[in-house]
Amino acid sequence: MPIDPAPGLHVLVIEDQRDIAANIWDYLERRGHRVDHCADGASGLQRATRDTFDAIVLDLGLPRLDGLDLCRQLRAAGNGVPVLMLTARDSLEDKLRGFAEGADDYMVKPFSLRELEARLRALTRRATPTAQDLAVGDLRYEPKAMLAVRAGQPIPLTRLQGALLAELLRNHPNVSTHQSLLHAGWGDAGGDLPALQTQVYELRTLVDRPFAQPMIHAVRGVGYRMVVAP
């Protein structure tokens, strides 16, 4: 199996099914990545907060601490590492709940290991902070810190939220279409309209709801735009 010429990733796999974890580990290592593994949520959360990873592959149904609670606690601690969630549940409600708790992408078991690697690559490419600070009105986004600042108030964001906000700020005053936002957030490997709508809702909760004037406006059937009060 040829190794991807791009630099290898450091991936934490949090999965209690040993055969699935072993298959992911073996495939990713043969592709030139470095893999660590935890078999339960409590040890996974401890490892994720103690060490630095390029991405986390997180099972939803874990002993000791389930994947949703783990992801929620990770985000509450300000950790924006990209999270790819794995689950046997395939309903839209389960997917949206995962995104609402801070997951960046979602795969349903059984899945293709080749696709899993592609999605991890897409998440980490998007997460790489290369852009300059962006600002519209009293809202500024600092990609390297994954931090929004509005009216002087700092607002930590996940990498996915930051990617979507950056796309909105770059396109101001024009509309960012659903397609452009999906590409900014998930690349070509994942994401769908319900996931985008969930993430924009979470983003609005952070950068609009605490303030008198909302800035992120929906353009029905098209996308979203940034609006600055006159």
DOPA-159716 format. One record per residue (C-alpha): x, y, z; residue in one letter. Coordinates in Angstrom, 2 decimals. Example, Ala and Ser with C-alpha at 12.3 -4.5 7.8 and 13.67 -1.06 7.14 Angstrom:
% residues 2
(atom (12.30, -4.50, 7.80), A)
(atom (13.67, -1.06, 7.14), S)
% end
This chain:
% residues 230
(atom (0.00, 0.00, 0.00), M)
(atom (1.64, 3.30, -1.05), P)
(atom (2.15, 5.90, 1.67), I)
(atom (0.55, 9.31, 1.19), D)
(atom (3.35, 11.82, 0.42), P)
(atom (1.67, 14.39, 2.71), A)
(atom (3.03, 14.52, 6.29), P)
(atom (1.63, 11.88, 8.61), G)
(atom (-0.94, 12.77, 11.24), L)
(atom (-0.91, 12.05, 14.97), H)
(atom (-4.34, 10.49, 15.56), V)
(atom (-6.00, 9.44, 18.81), L)
(atom (-8.49, 6.60, 18.32), V)
(atom (-11.02, 6.29, 21.16), I)
(atom (-12.87, 3.05, 20.42), E)
(atom (-13.87, 0.18, 22.71), D)
(atom (-14.33, -2.47, 19.97), Q)
(atom (-10.86, -3.94, 19.70), R)
(atom (-11.22, -5.26, 16.16), D)
(atom (-12.34, -1.89, 14.82), I)
(atom (-9.61, -0.06, 16.73), A)
(atom (-6.98, -2.52, 15.50), A)
(atom (-8.10, -2.18, 11.87), N)
(atom (-7.97, 1.63, 12.05), I)
(atom (-4.59, 1.55, 13.79), W)
(atom (-3.08, -0.88, 11.32), D)
(atom (-4.39, 0.95, 8.24), Y)
(atom (-3.35, 4.43, 9.39), L)
(atom (0.11, 3.32, 10.51), E)
(atom (0.71, 1.60, 7.16), R)
(atom (-0.26, 4.92, 5.55), R)
(atom (2.43, 6.76, 7.51), G)
(atom (0.41, 8.12, 10.43), H)
(atom (1.11, 7.83, 14.17), R)
(atom (-1.75, 6.34, 16.19), V)
(atom (-2.57, 6.19, 19.90), D)
(atom (-5.56, 4.28, 21.29), H)
(atom (-7.85, 4.45, 24.32), C)
(atom (-10.61, 1.89, 24.93), A)
(atom (-12.96, 3.97, 27.11), D)
(atom (-14.20, 7.54, 27.28), G)
(atom (-12.66, 8.54, 30.60), A)
(atom (-9.12, 7.59, 29.62), S)
(atom (-9.71, 9.02, 26.15), G)
(atom (-10.69, 12.41, 27.55), L)
(atom (-7.66, 12.39, 29.85), Q)
(atom (-5.34, 11.57, 26.97), R)
(atom (-6.95, 14.11, 24.62), A)
(atom (-6.56, 16.92, 27.14), T)
(atom (-3.04, 15.93, 28.20), R)
(atom (-1.41, 15.45, 24.79), D)
(atom (-1.61, 17.17, 21.41), T)
(atom (-3.15, 15.40, 18.42), F)
(atom (-3.90, 16.37, 14.84), D)
(atom (-7.27, 14.62, 14.99), A)
(atom (-9.40, 12.31, 17.13), I)
(atom (-11.46, 9.35, 15.90), V)
(atom (-14.18, 9.04, 18.53), L)
(atom (-16.72, 6.24, 18.96), D)
(atom (-20.13, 7.36, 20.17), L)
(atom (-20.92, 4.38, 22.42), G)
(atom (-18.08, 4.14, 24.93), L)
(atom (-17.84, 2.72, 28.47), P)
(atom (-17.26, 5.04, 31.45), R)
(atom (-17.92, 8.22, 29.41), L)
(atom (-19.84, 8.22, 26.12), D)
(atom (-18.59, 9.98, 23.02), G)
(atom (-21.07, 12.86, 23.15), L)
(atom (-20.18, 13.72, 26.74), D)
(atom (-16.48, 13.40, 25.93), L)
(atom (-16.79, 15.74, 22.97), C)
(atom (-18.84, 18.23, 25.00), R)
(atom (-16.26, 18.32, 27.79), Q)
(atom (-13.42, 18.62, 25.29), L)
(atom (-15.01, 21.67, 23.65), R)
(atom (-15.96, 23.21, 27.00), A)
(atom (-12.27, 23.06, 27.93), A)
(atom (-11.43, 25.06, 24.80), G)
(atom (-9.87, 22.15, 22.91), N)
(atom (-10.58, 22.58, 19.19), G)
(atom (-8.87, 19.41, 17.86), V)
(atom (-10.83, 18.01, 14.88), P)
(atom (-13.12, 15.17, 15.95), V)
(atom (-14.40, 12.49, 13.57), L)
(atom (-17.23, 10.64, 15.31), M)
(atom (-18.00, 6.96, 14.65), L)
(atom (-21.34, 5.37, 15.44), T)
(atom (-23.69, 2.56, 14.54), A)
(atom (-26.57, 5.05, 14.69), R)
(atom (-27.45, 6.59, 11.36), D)
(atom (-30.51, 8.75, 12.07), S)
(atom (-30.40, 12.44, 11.22), L)
(atom (-31.15, 13.32, 14.86), E)
(atom (-28.11, 11.39, 16.07), D)
(atom (-25.89, 13.09, 13.52), K)
(atom (-27.16, 16.56, 14.42), L)
(atom (-26.68, 15.87, 18.11), R)
(atom (-23.10, 14.85, 17.45), G)
(atom (-22.42, 18.06, 15.51), F)
(atom (-24.14, 20.13, 18.20), A)
(atom (-21.78, 18.69, 20.82), E)
(atom (-18.74, 19.73, 18.79), G)
(atom (-17.98, 16.88, 16.37), A)
(atom (-16.50, 18.00, 13.05), D)
(atom (-17.50, 15.00, 10.95), D)
(atom (-19.47, 11.79, 11.29), Y)
(atom (-19.16, 8.26, 9.87), M)
(atom (-21.60, 5.38, 10.30), V)
(atom (-20.29, 1.85, 10.91), K)
(atom (-19.35, -0.10, 8.85), P)
(atom (-17.13, 2.35, 7.01), F)
(atom (-14.29, 2.44, 4.50), S)
(atom (-10.85, 2.90, 6.03), L)
(atom (-9.76, 4.72, 2.89), R)
(atom (-12.64, 7.17, 3.31), E)
(atom (-11.85, 7.59, 7.01), L)
(atom (-8.29, 8.62, 6.17), E)
(atom (-9.55, 11.00, 3.47), A)
(atom (-11.89, 12.66, 5.93), R)
(atom (-9.14, 13.00, 8.53), L)
(atom (-6.93, 14.61, 5.89), R)
(atom (-9.73, 17.04, 4.97), A)
(atom (-10.34, 17.96, 8.61), L)
(atom (-6.69, 18.63, 9.33), T)
(atom (-6.13, 20.60, 6.11), R)
(atom (-9.00, 22.83, 7.09), R)
(atom (-7.66, 23.10, 10.63), A)
(atom (-4.24, 24.37, 9.55), T)
(atom (-4.16, 28.09, 10.49), P)
(atom (-2.73, 29.84, 7.43), T)
(atom (-5.02, 32.82, 6.97), A)
(atom (-4.53, 36.30, 8.35), Q)
(atom (-6.92, 37.80, 10.89), D)
(atom (-10.29, 38.72, 9.38), L)
(atom (-12.63, 41.45, 10.59), A)
(atom (-16.06, 42.87, 9.78), V)
(atom (-17.55, 45.59, 11.99), G)
(atom (-16.81, 44.82, 15.62), D)
(atom (-16.19, 41.11, 14.93), L)
(atom (-12.69, 39.77, 14.33), R)
(atom (-11.46, 36.22, 13.83), Y)
(atom (-7.90, 35.16, 14.67), E)
(atom (-7.30, 31.80, 12.90), P)
(atom (-4.03, 30.94, 14.63), K)
(atom (-5.67, 31.25, 18.05), A)
(atom (-9.07, 29.89, 16.89), M)
(atom (-10.53, 32.92, 18.61), L)
(atom (-13.30, 35.31, 17.64), A)
(atom (-13.39, 38.71, 19.30), V)
(atom (-16.55, 40.80, 19.25), R)
(atom (-16.81, 44.20, 20.93), A)
(atom (-13.61, 43.31, 22.78), G)
(atom (-15.04, 40.04, 24.14), Q)
(atom (-13.00, 36.90, 23.31), P)
(atom (-15.00, 33.91, 22.03), I)
(atom (-13.13, 30.57, 21.65), P)
(atom (-14.27, 28.55, 18.62), L)
(atom (-13.80, 25.02, 17.42), T)
(atom (-11.82, 24.59, 14.21), R)
(atom (-15.01, 23.91, 12.26), L)
(atom (-16.75, 26.99, 13.64), Q)
(atom (-13.66, 29.03, 12.82), G)
(atom (-13.56, 27.75, 9.25), A)
(atom (-17.18, 28.71, 8.69), L)
(atom (-16.77, 32.14, 10.29), L)
(atom (-13.66, 32.80, 8.20), A)
(atom (-15.60, 31.99, 5.02), E)
(atom (-18.41, 34.36, 6.03), L)
(atom (-15.97, 37.16, 6.87), L)
(atom (-13.97, 36.72, 3.67), R)
(atom (-17.11, 36.96, 1.54), N)
(atom (-18.60, 40.02, 3.24), H)
(atom (-20.72, 41.78, 2.04), P)
(atom (-21.57, 39.02, -0.42), N)
(atom (-23.52, 35.86, 0.36), V)
(atom (-21.60, 32.72, 1.31), S)
(atom (-23.53, 29.95, -0.41), T)
(atom (-24.34, 26.68, 1.27), H)
(atom (-21.91, 24.98, -1.11), Q)
(atom (-19.03, 27.35, -0.37), S)
(atom (-19.57, 26.93, 3.38), L)
(atom (-19.74, 23.14, 3.09), L)
(atom (-16.47, 23.17, 1.18), H)
(atom (-14.85, 25.53, 3.70), A)
(atom (-15.95, 23.33, 6.60), G)
(atom (-15.66, 19.80, 5.28), W)
(atom (-13.78, 19.94, 1.97), G)
(atom (-14.88, 17.32, -0.52), D)
(atom (-15.06, 14.48, 1.98), A)
(atom (-18.12, 15.13, 4.15), G)
(atom (-20.73, 17.49, 5.50), G)
(atom (-24.33, 18.04, 4.43), D)
(atom (-26.91, 20.80, 4.71), L)
(atom (-28.38, 19.71, 8.09), P)
(atom (-24.86, 19.55, 9.54), A)
(atom (-24.09, 23.02, 8.17), L)
(atom (-27.30, 24.46, 9.59), Q)
(atom (-26.50, 22.95, 12.99), T)
(atom (-22.98, 24.39, 12.99), Q)
(atom (-24.16, 27.86, 11.91), V)
(atom (-26.76, 27.77, 14.70), Y)
(atom (-24.00, 27.02, 17.21), E)
(atom (-21.84, 29.77, 15.70), L)
(atom (-24.70, 32.29, 15.96), R)
(atom (-25.21, 31.29, 19.60), T)
(atom (-21.61, 32.29, 20.28), L)
(atom (-21.08, 35.44, 18.19), V)
(atom (-24.61, 36.86, 17.88), D)
(atom (-26.84, 35.87, 20.78), R)
(atom (-24.94, 37.71, 23.54), P)
(atom (-25.07, 40.96, 21.55), F)
(atom (-27.85, 43.37, 20.62), A)
(atom (-27.24, 43.25, 16.86), Q)
(atom (-27.02, 39.85, 15.09), P)
(atom (-24.48, 39.73, 12.27), M)
(atom (-24.99, 36.30, 10.67), I)
(atom (-28.14, 36.37, 8.55), H)
(atom (-29.69, 33.52, 6.57), A)
(atom (-30.44, 34.07, 2.89), V)
(atom (-33.30, 31.67, 2.29), R)
(atom (-32.41, 28.84, -0.04), G)
(atom (-28.97, 30.27, -0.80), V)
(atom (-26.70, 30.55, 2.24), G)
(atom (-25.64, 33.13, 4.83), Y)
(atom (-24.14, 36.60, 4.88), R)
(atom (-22.53, 38.95, 7.40), M)
(atom (-24.54, 42.12, 8.02), V)
(atom (-23.20, 45.17, 9.88), V)
(atom (-25.67, 47.60, 11.41), A)
(atom (-25.48, 51.09, 9.84), P)
% end
